[in-house]
Amino acid sequence: MSSPNNRIFCNVRVETAVPALALTIDDGPDPEETPAILDVLRDHDSHATFFLIGSRIPGNEPLLARMRSEGHELANHSYDDPHELMRAIG
């Protein structure tokens, strides 16, 4: 299924003993959006896996520390987002 902004979402079902949902957040960290997402997750006692863009990490280390301290998983998305490069060059 596609969203209106042409990002593709994938829905995978796995049998579990209890209901479960895996939430992933891509292309962070963002100094404005990431704290807001973390606040919502905290307020709902929920966790996510954050797929990070390496070039966005410098200067945002406190956000990564917060993600880890609140029990989220951190994963590597890439160093530079290829979609950003394509938008930049048109």
C-alpha positions in Angstrom: 0.0 0.0 0.0 1.2 3.5 -0.7 0.7 6.7 1.2 -0.3 10.0 -0.4 3.4 11.2 -0.3 4.5 8.1 -2.3 6.2 6.3 0.6 5.6 2.6 0.7 4.3 0.9 3.8 4.6 -2.8 4.4 2.1 -4.8 6.5 3.5 -8.2 7.7 1.5 -10.5 9.9 3.1 -12.9 12.3 1.4 -15.4 14.7 2.0 -14.4 18.3 0.6 -15.6 21.6 -0.6 -12.1 22.5 -1.4 -9.2 20.2 1.7 -7.3 19.1 2.7 -4.4 16.8 6.1 -3.5 15.5 6.5 0.2 15.0 9.4 1.6 13.0 10.4 5.2 12.6 12.7 6.1 9.6 15.0 8.9 8.6 15.8 10.4 12.0 16.9 11.8 14.2 15.2 15.1 13.7 15.6 17.7 16.5 11.9 18.8 16.3 10.0 15.7 15.2 11.9 13.0 17.1 11.2 14.5 20.6 7.5 14.8 19.8 7.4 11.1 18.7 9.3 10.0 21.8 6.8 12.0 24.0 3.8 10.2 22.4 5.5 6.8 22.7 6.3 7.5 26.4 2.7 8.7 27.1 1.4 5.4 25.6 4.0 3.1 27.3 5.1 2.1 23.8 8.4 1.4 22.0 9.7 1.6 18.5 12.7 0.8 16.4 14.3 4.0 15.0 16.1 3.6 11.7 18.6 6.4 11.7 20.4 8.4 9.0 24.1 8.5 10.0 24.6 12.1 8.7 21.8 13.3 11.0 23.4 12.0 14.2 26.1 14.6 14.8 24.6 17.2 17.1 21.6 15.0 18.0 23.5 12.6 20.4 21.2 13.6 23.3 18.2 12.3 21.3 19.9 9.0 20.8 20.7 8.7 24.5 17.0 9.5 25.2 15.9 6.8 22.7 18.1 4.2 24.4 17.2 5.2 27.9 13.5 4.9 27.1 13.9 1.4 25.8 13.8 2.0 22.0 15.9 0.1 19.5 18.3 2.0 17.2 19.1 0.7 13.8 21.1 1.9 10.8 19.1 3.1 7.8 22.0 4.6 5.8 24.6 7.3 6.2 23.0 9.6 3.5 19.3 9.1 2.5 19.3 8.3 -1.2 15.9 9.8 -1.5 17.2 13.2 -0.2 19.9 13.0 -2.9 17.4 12.4 -5.6 15.2 15.3 -4.4 18.3 17.6 -4.3 19.4 16.8 -7.8 15.8 16.9 -9.2 
